[in-house]
Amino acid sequence: MGDAVDKDGRSKRNFRLFSVAILGVTIIISAINVFARLRMEEASTIQNGTVILGVMITLGAGWTTVHNFRLGLWHTVLLGMILSFGSHWTLPIFHRGAEIPSLALINTAIFIVMTLAGGLVAMAFMRFTGRRKG
């Protein structure tokens, strides 16, 4: 009740649920990274793995926003901002003081660029294959 539904029957509610689920995954990946950095001697392998996994998930989230939900690039930017909060909580653990706001801003920009890139690739794919948005 009250949820907007587009022509294909995909609801904004499903996009919100998707966003929350991907945010949860981002928080879990960040937690694994923090645990590895704090508790393990050789954490670089785990850190590299979580970064690669995070990039794939973030690009995939941008793709899914445009390709599956048929939403615009503005939604990929919004999703990138939301996902960045999944890793902001780790900043005070490893950084101090005045550097935290600038790192949070850089972190947000990186997430936005990655989700936007996934959305742009999805748009190019849809255009190349003849599928149209909506």
VENFENFEN-V920956 format. One record per backbone hydrogen bond with DSSP energy under -1.0 kcal/mol. NH is the residue of the N-H (numbers start at 0). CO is the residue of the C=O. If there is no record, write none. Layout:
BEGIN
NH;CO
NH;CO
END
This chain:
BEGIN
5;9
8;5
11;3
14;10
15;11
16;12
17;13
18;14
19;15
20;16
21;17
22;18
23;19
24;20
25;21
26;22
27;23
28;24
29;25
30;26
31;27
32;28
33;29
34;30
35;31
36;32
37;33
38;34
39;35
46;42
47;43
48;44
49;45
50;46
51;47
52;48
53;49
54;50
55;51
56;52
57;53
58;54
59;55
60;56
61;57
62;58
63;59
64;60
65;61
66;62
67;63
68;63
70;64
76;72
77;73
78;74
79;75
80;76
81;77
82;78
83;79
85;82
86;83
87;83
89;86
90;87
92;89
93;89
94;90
98;95
99;96
102;98
103;99
104;100
105;101
106;102
107;103
108;104
109;105
110;106
111;107
112;108
113;109
114;110
115;111
116;112
117;113
118;114
119;115
120;116
121;117
122;118
123;119
124;120
125;121
126;122
127;123
128;124
130;125
END
